[in-house]
Amino acid sequence: FYADWCGPCRMVLPLVDEIAAEREDLLVGKINVNDNPDLAREFGVLSIPTLVVMQDGKILKKVSGARSKEQILQLLSA
């Protein structure tokens, strides 16, 4: 979850794109909170960027704030 005006989001989005290109086993989506406020509310997004890791329709992990590529990869592996 992100917004175009969010500085930390602009730092994280290229990393998410890199990971999506490198990891064909993942389905990566980016949701703009301004365009999808109901979905952001449904996921309990209180600050952005928020990264959500899901499997089989269930949320496994949800973290807010800027993260390095290594930290994002750790979210996916742990």
Buried (B, 14 or more C-beta within 10 A) or exposed (E): BBBEEBEBBBEBBEBBEEBBEEEEEEEEEEBBBEEBEEEBEEBEBEEBBBBBBEEEEEEEEBEBEBBEBEBBBEBBEE
